[in-house]
Amino acid sequence: MLFIANSILKVYFRWQSKCMNPELLELLTSMRMPFGKYKGRILCDLPEPYLVWYHNKGFPEGKLGMLLHTLYEIKLNGLEYLLKPLRK
């Protein structure tokens, strides 16, 4: 299942110069938002309007920003179903 998800995501993330890492998807289903209105919420559970707000405002720097941008693209393209099998 991860191989299929990885292959599909490569198509949607041409903006990223390196290959998608399956661990990235796992982080989206396990890492919690470290600050802000949704502090403590698992990243994949963040509402889409919050991700759109970040898209307009600018994603944070570093790993968190990359994860939020990835999640934004997943939700924008209706690919949330890829994360469901990975939820713990």
N, C-alpha and C positions, 0 to 999 in steps of 0.2 A: 504494500500500500504506500509506503514512504517513497518507493522508487517512482510510482505513478504520480504522486503529489509533486515530487521533485521535478519530474519531467514537465508537467503542466506549468509549474511556476516559472521554469526557465523561459518559457514563451512569453509570459507576462512581465518578466523583469529584465528586459533587455537593457535597462538603464544601469544595471549592475554589471561591472566588468568581470567579476569572478563568478564561478559556478555557484549555484544555490547549495547551501549546506542543509541537509535534513535536520540537523540539530536546531536550526533556526526555527523551524516549525514547532519543534518541541518546546523551545523557549517561549514561543507565543502562547502556549497552553499551560505554562507553569510559572512564568515570571510574573511578579506583581508590580503594578504601577507604584513607583517609589514616592510620588509626591502629587500634590494638586487635588482637585475635586474628587478624583477617583482613586486616591491613594489606597493601596491594599487590594485593589481589584485586579484579577488576572487579566493580562493584556488582551487576550482574545475576547474578553467580555466587555471591553470598552465600547460604548455606543458609537455608531458611525458618525453622528454629528460632532462628537468630540474629536475624532480623527480628521474630519473635514476642517474643523477649526485649526488644528495643528497644521494641516496642509496649507491653509491660507496664511497662518501666522509664521510658520517655519518650524520644522521638527527640531527637537533638541539635538545637540551634537552627540557623537559617539554611538555606542551600541544601542542605547534606548531609542535614539532617533531613527536608527536604521530599522529597528524592530517595529516602531510605530509606523514608519513609512511603508514597510512591507505589509503590515496589517491593513493599512489604508488601501493599498493596491488589492489585497485579497478581498476585502469587503466591497470595494468599488466594482470589482469584476465578478462578484457573486460566487466567490470560491470558498466561502466559510465552511462548506461541507468537507473540505480537505482537512480541517482542523479537528472535526468531531471525533474521528477515531483515535486521535492522540491525546484527548482530554483524560486527565487522571481522576 
